Amino acid sequence: MADTARAVGLADEVRDLIIARPELVLEDPDLMGALIAANERAMGGNVVDLRGVAMKRLEARLDRLEATHRSVIAAAYDNLAATNIVHRAILALLEPAAFTGFLAALQGPVAAALRVDSVRLVLESTEGGDPALMRLGGLLCVTEPGYVAAYMGRGAQGRPVVLRQAIPDNGRVHGDRAADVRSEALMRLDLGPGRLPGMLALGAEDPHKFRPAQGTDLLAVFAGVFERQMRRFLA
C-alpha cells in the first residue's frame, strides 16, 4: 500500500509539473516520441494514426534540413578560410618592389600563406632563358615551347587552373621536391603579347590538398594577380 501511495503521489507531482510547464514535454523529442508510441499501442494495430505519420515525416524532414544547414555553414566557413588564405598570398605578392624580391616571395610568405610544399615558376623559352633568371634555379624552370600545354594536359586547353592528384613525371617541374609532391595546382600564365606562356605550379605533400572536384575561382584570381605583376616587371 505504501508503494502504491508513493507511486500515486509521484504521478500527481509529474501531472502537476506537466500542467504547469508543458514546454518540458513539447521541447523534448524523446519524450514526445515515447508518448506518440504509447498512443499508437493503445489504439491497436488496426487503426492508422495519420497525425502520427505526419509527425514522423515532419521529423525526418527537419532532420534533413538541420543536416543541410550544418553542411552549408561548414562550407561557408571553409570558403571564408580559403578566401583569407588567398588574400594573404596576394598581399605578399604585391609587397615587393623589385622583381627578384617578387620571385623570392613565392617561396617565402606566399608558400607559407598557401600552405604548400613546392612553388615553381615554369617559363617557356627558345633561348634557354635569361641568365639573371637562371640564378633563381630553386624557383625557376625554363622549358621548350609547348611544354606548359603538354604538362597541363590536352583536356586543360580551355582552363586556366588545373588541380590534380594523379601527377605525371614531375621531376622537371617540382625539382628536388618532386618525390614528396602528391597533389598539385597548375596555373597557366599569359605574360603578354610577344611572350611565350608560363605556368605557376604549386605542389603539396598532402594528396588531398588539391583535388579535381575543388573550385578554382580563388586560384584563378591569384594567378591573375601574379601574371599582371609579372607583366609589369618584364615590361
N, C-alpha and C positions, 0 to 999 in steps of 0.2 A: 504493500500500500504506500509505503514511504517513497519507493522508487517511482511509483505511478504519479504520486503527488508532485514529486520533483520534476518529472517529465512534463506534467500539465503546466506547472509553473514556468518551466523553461519555454514551453511552446507559447504561453501567454506573453512572456517577455519578448520573444522573437516577433510575435504578431504585432505587439505594440511598437517595437522598433521599426518594423517594415511600414506600418501605417504612418509613423512619424517621419520616416526618412525613406520613402520608396525609391529614391535615386540609388540607394545602395544595391538594390536588386537590378534596376534597369541598366545601370552602368557596368554591371559585372557580366561579361559574356558567358562565362562558365555557369554561373548561377541561372541565367536566363535559359541556357541550353538544357540544364537539368530540369527546369520547370516545364519547358516545352516537351521534353522527352516523357516526363511523368504524365503530362496531359494526353499525349498520344497513346501511352499504355492504358490509361483509364478509358479512352474511347474504344479500344479494341482494334483488331486488325481489319475489320470490315468497313471502317469509317475513314475517309480521307480528309485530313485537315489541310484545306487549301491555304489557310493562313500560315500554317507551319511550313508548308512547301515554299511559299513565297518568301518567308523569312530566311529559309536556308539559301535560297537563290540570292537574296539581297546580301546575306553574309558572305557568300562566295564572291559576289561582285565587289563588295567592299574590300575583301582581302586582295583581290586583283588590283583594285585601284590603289591600295596602300603600297603594294609591291611596285607598281608603276611609278608612283610618287617617289618612293625611295630611289628607284633607278634614275629618274630624271634629276633628282637632287644630286646624286653621286656623279652623274655625267656633267652637270653644271659645275660642280667643284673641280672635276678633272679638267674641264675646258678652261676654267679660270686659272688653274695652276699652270697649265700648258701655255696659256697666253702670257702670264707673268714671266715664265722662263724665257720665251722668245723675245719679250720686250727687253729683258736684261741683256740678252745676247746682242740685240740690235743696238742698244745703248753702248755696249762695249765696242761694237764695230764703228760707231760714229765718233768715238772719243779721240783716236789717234789722229794727229795732224800730218804725219809722214807716211809714205807708202810702206816702208819697212815696218813701222810700228803697227800699221793696219794689218799687215800679214802676220806679224808676230802675235797680235791679239787673238788671232784664230786659235792658236794652240794654248793660249793662256786663259783669259777671262771668258772668251766665247765658248771654248770647250768646257770650261767649268760650269758656265750657266746652262748649257745644253745637256750637260752630264753625259758626254760621250768620251770614248777612249781613243779615238783616232779622228783627226781632221786633216784632209789633204785637198789641195787645190790642183786640179788637172787642167793643163793648158795645152792645146794643140799648137804645133809649130812646124814649119817647113825647114827651119834653120837650126834646130836643136835648142833654141831658147836663148834668152838674154843672159850673158854671163853673170850680171848682177843678181838676176833672179835665181840662177842656178846655185848661188851660195845659200839659198834657203832650202837646201835639199831635204830637210826634215819635214817640210810642209809642201813643197812643190813637186809635181810630177809632170814632166814635159813629154808629150807623146806625138805621134804622127797624126796627120789629118784623118778624120773619120773614127778615131779611137773612142771618143765620147759616145757617139751614137751606137757603136758596136757594144760598148760595155754596158750602157743603159738598157740595151735590148731593142729588138725591132718593134716590139709591141709598145714601146715607150716613146715613139716618134712624136706624138702629139702632146705628151705630158711633160711638164717642166720638172716635176718631182716624182721620183720612184722610190718606194720603200720595199725592201725585200729581206727575206731570211735565207733563201737559197742563193748563196753567194758564189759566183764563179771564181776562177783563179784570180785572187785579188792581191798577189804579191807586188804587183806593179803599182796599184792604186794606194794601198794602205801601208806599203813599205814594211818596216820592222814589226809593225803591229798586226800584220796580215793574219798570223796564226791565231791571234786572240779575237779577231772580229767575227761575230756570229750573226749580226744584222747590220744593215746599212741604209742610209738615206742619201740619195743621189739627186743633186740639183743642177739642172742644165743652166749654163750662164751665157747670156748674149752680151758680148763685150763691145758691141758697137759695129758700125759699118767698116768693112775692110779688115775685120779681125776674125780669126777662126773661133769657133765656140769653145767654151771651157766647161768645167764641171767641178762642183764642190761636193766632196764625199765625206760623210760623217759615219764613223763606224763605232759599234758598241759590242762589248763582250756579252751583254745580255741578249739572248736570241729573240726576246720578246720586246726589245726596245723599239724596233721599227718593224711593223708588220704591214703587209699589203692592204689589209682592211682598214687601217687607220686613215684619218683625214690628213690632207696635206696642205690645207689652206694656210696655216701658220708658217709652215716651212716655205711655202711659195712667197709669202710676204718677206720672210728673212732673206731668201735668195734674191728677191727683187732689190732689197736694200743693198745687199752685198755687191750685186753686179753693177749697180749705179755708182757705188763707191769705187769699184774697180775702174769703171769708165772714166771717172773723174781723175783718178791718179794716173791712168795710162794716157790721158789726153795730152 
